[in-house]
Amino acid sequence: MLEFIKWCNETWVSQVIRDSTYIFPVVEVFHLFGLTLLLGIVTVVDLRILGFGMRRQSISQVAGALAPWGVGAALLTIVTGILLFLSEATKCYTNQAFPWKMWFLLAGIVLYLLTHRGITSPDSKMSPAVMKVVALLTMILWYGVAVAGRAIAFV
């Protein structure tokens, strides 16, 4: 793993980002924008699943309307996250918060892939209780990504 980290740290992309005064902060702003948008979408959909707000729209309508924005936010966050990682690979390798962020991210993605269609489909067969548990867990995982990501700067 350490060899991979060293390789990431020495790519031309990582060197360009590190050597520039402006590229890292600009990439980070876009990363935070994408994550904020993604968290907002997750929150709106999950709160709807939990029965808070937007009750005139079905869960599938809310999720469907926000899906394109969610995909865009996720792509923006992932691409900029990779760039940020490349520019600080060795720092991330030794940082105690970084593995937490990655585990929360992996769990959030897996949970989404395993449950999203079952919850947001108009003819969902999933019980309301299970849907609520999934919604709470989804919010915990995605906010965990944000908190652990923010902690990277402080540990």
N, C-alpha and C positions, 0 to 999 in steps of 0.2 A: 504494500500500500504506500509506503514511504517513497518508493521509486516513482509511482504514479503522481504523487503530490509534487515531487521535485520536477517532474516533467511538466505538469500543469503550471508550476511557478515559473518555468523558463520558456514557455511558448511566446511567440512574438506578440500575441494579443495581450498576454499578462504584462509583458514588458512595456508595451505602448500605454496601457492603462496606468501602470505604476509611474511611468515617466512623465505623464501629463498632469498638469495642475487641475484641469477641468473635467477630464473624461470620467474619472471615478465618481465625483459628486453628481454629475449629470446622469450617469448610469444608475446611481443609487436613488436619485429622485424618481426616475422612471420605475425602478424596482418597487419603491414604496408606494407610488401611485397605483401600479398594478395590484399590489397586495391589498391596498386599501379598497380598491374597487372590488376585488375578489371577496374580501371579508364582508363588505357591504352586501354583496349579492348572496353570499352564504347566510348572512344574518337575516335578510329579508325572507328568503325561502324557508329557512328553518323556523323563524318566528311564525310564518304562515302555517307551517306544519304543526306547530305547537298551539295554534289557534289564536295568535295575537295579530290583529290587523289584517287588512285586505280580505275580509271574509266574504265579500261579494264575488271574488275570483276564486276559482278552484286552485288547488295546489299545482296541478299540471299547467294551468294558464300562467300563474306567476312564474313558475320554473321555466316554462317555455319562452316567455317574453324576455327573461333575463339570461337565458342560455347563451346567445351569441356574445353578450357582454362578458359573461363568465369565461367563455373560451378565450376571448381576446385578452382578458385580464390574466388568466392563467398562463397563456403563451408569453405575454409581456413579462410577467413575474419570473417565469422559468428562464427565458433567454437572458434577462438582465441578471438573474441570480447566478447563472453559469459564468457570465462575464465578471461579476463581483468575486466569485469563487476563484476564478483563474488568476485574478489580480492579487489575491491574498491566500493562496492555497496553503502555504506553510503556516500562516496565522490560524486558518480554519482547522488545520490538522491538530494543532496543539490547544485549541480553544475548547473549554469544557461545555459551552453552550451550543456549539455547532452540531455535535451528534444529536442532541435533543431536537434541534430544529429539523434535522434530516429524518429522524424517527417520526416526529409529528407529521412531517410532510408525506412520508411514505404511507403512514397509517391513514392520513386524510385522503390521499389518492386512492388507496385500496378500498377504503370504505365507500368512497364516491362510486368507484367502478362496480362494486358489488351490490350497491343498494339504490343508486340514483334512479334507474329506470323503474324499479319496483315501487318507488315512492312517488315519482312524478308522472307516471303513466295515468291517463284518464281512467283506465280500467284496472287500477291497482288492486291487488289481492292482499296486500300487506295490512296487517291489523293496525289500527290507530295507535295502540300502545307501543308496538315495535317501531312505528314511524316516529313517534315522539322520542323514544330512546335514541334512535339513529340521529335525529335532528340535534339533540343535546350533545351527543358524542361528536358529531360533525363540528359543531361550534367549538367544543373544547379542543379538538385537534387543530382546527385552523387558527384559532386564537393562540394556541400553543406554538404554532409555527411563528406567529408574529412576536410573541413574547420572547421566545428563545432566540429569534433572529435579532431582536433589539438587545438582548443580553450579550450577544457576541461582542459588542463594543465595550462591555464593562467587566468581562471576566477574563 
